[in-house]
Amino acid sequence: MAILGAIVLGCVTINLVEPTETATSILATAQVILPTQTPQPPAPTLTPIILPPTATTSAGASQVNIYLIAIGDNGVSGKKIGCGDSVVPVVVAIQPTLGVLRAALTELFRLEGQPYYGQSGLYNALAQSHLAIQGLEIVNREAIIRLTGELQIGGLCDDPRIQAQLEETALQFSTVDRVNIFVNGVELETLLSGQG
């Protein structure tokens, strides 16, 4: 069989052959020639994924601890303090903020007039006090807290309770190792000792 010619159509070559004695027409034999490179699929369209901001980066924390007293708990539920009590953390929601110490103290002071926290039975030794934040700063890992207002002490056992509530609220943060608290310019320890 003799090849008379070839027609190339895209990727297909058709060879025209000489008819045989019994053939009455020209036969066409198709041969598929594969291209040397496989065509690449089109690149996918990339759609950007937008993630919501995390609370710790731009908006800040959305919850903090405030500290209350488990009377007579003797250190079972939290850190043991004077009079056989425990100071216990309670998680509260706040508006997202980077000023977490200010927010935590503000939430603690909002419990003014509430000697017990909801149905928990936890005692608030600051319930009779009327305090506001005058200034806050952290210097060399020491929180210096300046408060104004009226500090009411309910009895001898309230001294360590008040101190623990305020100090532990500040010490919950990793940037604070020590706390120094002033009320109307007088150190808290001086006021609690009855000398202020």
C-alpha positions in Angstrom: 0.0 0.0 0.0 1.5 3.3 -1.0 0.9 6.6 0.8 -0.3 9.2 -1.6 -0.1 12.2 0.7 -1.0 13.4 4.2 -3.3 16.0 5.5 -2.7 17.4 9.0 -5.7 18.7 10.9 -4.7 20.1 14.3 -3.4 17.1 16.2 -4.7 14.5 13.7 -2.8 13.4 10.6 -4.8 11.7 7.9 -2.7 9.6 5.5 -4.2 9.1 2.0 -3.4 5.7 0.6 -3.5 4.1 -2.9 -6.6 2.0 -3.4 -6.2 -1.7 -3.5 -7.5 -3.8 -6.4 -10.8 -4.6 -4.6 -11.3 -1.1 -3.3 -13.5 1.2 -5.2 -12.7 4.3 -3.3 -9.8 6.0 -1.5 -9.4 4.8 2.0 -8.4 7.1 4.7 -6.5 5.9 7.8 -6.4 8.3 10.7 -3.5 8.3 13.0 -3.6 10.4 16.2 -0.4 12.2 17.0 -0.1 13.2 20.6 1.5 16.6 21.2 4.9 16.5 22.9 3.5 18.6 25.9 0.4 17.9 27.8 -1.8 21.1 27.9 -1.9 22.6 31.4 -5.2 23.3 33.0 -6.0 26.9 33.5 -4.7 28.4 36.8 -7.4 28.4 39.5 -8.9 31.7 40.4 -7.7 32.7 43.9 -10.3 34.2 46.2 -8.8 35.9 49.2 -10.0 34.6 52.6 -10.7 37.3 55.1 -10.4 36.2 58.7 -12.0 38.1 61.5 -9.6 39.9 63.8 -8.6 38.0 66.9 -9.3 39.4 70.3 -5.7 39.5 71.4 -4.2 41.4 68.4 -6.1 44.5 67.5 -9.2 44.6 69.7 -7.7 43.3 73.0 -9.1 40.9 75.5 -12.8 40.3 75.9 -12.8 38.8 79.3 -10.9 39.2 82.6 -10.9 37.8 86.1 -12.2 39.7 89.1 -11.4 38.2 92.5 -13.9 37.5 95.3 -13.7 35.8 98.7 -14.8 32.2 99.6 -15.3 32.7 103.4 -13.9 29.9 105.5 -12.8 28.0 102.5 -9.3 27.7 103.9 -7.5 27.7 100.5 -9.6 24.9 98.9 -11.1 27.0 96.0 -8.3 29.5 95.6 -5.3 31.1 97.2 -5.5 31.0 101.0 -5.7 34.4 102.8 -6.1 35.6 106.3 -9.1 34.4 108.5 -9.1 31.1 106.7 -10.6 32.4 103.5 -9.8 31.9 99.8 -9.5 34.5 97.1 -11.2 33.1 94.0 -11.1 34.2 90.4 -14.4 34.9 88.6 -14.4 35.3 84.8 -16.4 38.3 83.5 -17.0 39.5 80.0 -15.8 43.0 79.0 -15.8 45.1 75.9 -12.6 44.2 74.0 -9.8 46.3 75.2 -6.0 46.4 75.5 -6.4 48.2 78.9 -7.2 44.9 80.7 -6.1 46.0 84.2 -8.3 49.1 84.1 -11.2 47.0 82.8 -10.8 44.3 85.5 -10.7 46.9 88.3 -13.7 48.7 86.8 -15.7 45.4 86.8 -14.7 44.8 90.4 -15.8 48.3 91.5 -19.2 47.8 89.7 -20.1 45.3 92.4 -20.4 48.3 94.8 -23.4 47.6 97.1 -23.4 43.9 96.4 -21.8 42.0 99.3 -22.3 38.6 97.6 -21.8 37.8 93.9 -25.0 36.4 92.5 -25.9 32.9 93.7 -22.2 31.9 94.0 -22.0 32.7 97.7 -18.7 34.5 97.1 -18.2 37.6 99.3 -17.2 41.0 98.1 -15.3 42.9 100.8 -15.4 46.0 98.7 -19.2 46.2 98.6 -19.4 49.1 101.1 -16.6 51.1 99.4 -17.0 53.7 96.7 -13.8 53.7 94.7 -12.7 55.0 91.3 -9.4 54.7 89.3 -7.3 57.8 89.4 -4.3 56.4 87.7 -2.7 53.1 86.6 0.9 52.4 85.5 3.1 49.4 85.3 6.8 50.2 85.9 9.4 47.3 86.0 6.6 44.8 86.4 5.1 46.6 89.3 1.5 47.8 89.0 1.0 51.2 90.7 -2.7 51.7 91.3 -4.0 55.0 92.5 -7.6 55.1 93.6 -9.9 57.8 94.9 -13.1 57.7 96.9 -14.1 56.1 100.2 -12.7 52.8 101.5 -15.1 51.1 104.0 -13.7 48.2 106.1 -16.3 45.9 107.5 -14.2 44.4 110.2 -10.7 42.9 111.0 -11.1 40.0 108.5 -12.0 42.4 105.7 -8.5 43.8 105.7 -6.8 40.8 104.0 -9.9 40.3 101.9 -9.8 43.8 100.4 -6.1 43.6 99.9 -6.4 40.2 98.2 -9.2 41.3 95.9 -7.3 44.3 94.6 -3.9 42.7 94.4 -5.0 39.4 92.8 -7.0 41.4 90.2 -3.7 43.0 89.1 -1.5 40.0 89.5 -3.5 37.9 87.0 -1.7 39.6 84.2 1.7 38.3 83.0 3.2 41.8 83.0 2.7 42.3 86.7 4.7 40.7 89.5 4.1 43.3 92.3 1.3 45.6 93.2 1.4 48.9 95.1 -2.0 50.5 95.8 -2.9 54.0 97.0 -6.3 55.3 98.1 -6.5 59.1 98.2 -2.7 59.2 98.2 -2.3 56.8 101.2 -0.8 53.3 100.8 -3.5 50.6 101.1 -1.5 48.7 103.7 -1.3 51.9 105.9 -5.1 52.3 105.7 -5.8 48.7 106.5 -3.5 48.8 109.5 -5.6 51.6 110.9 -2.7 54.2 110.8 -4.0 56.1 107.8 
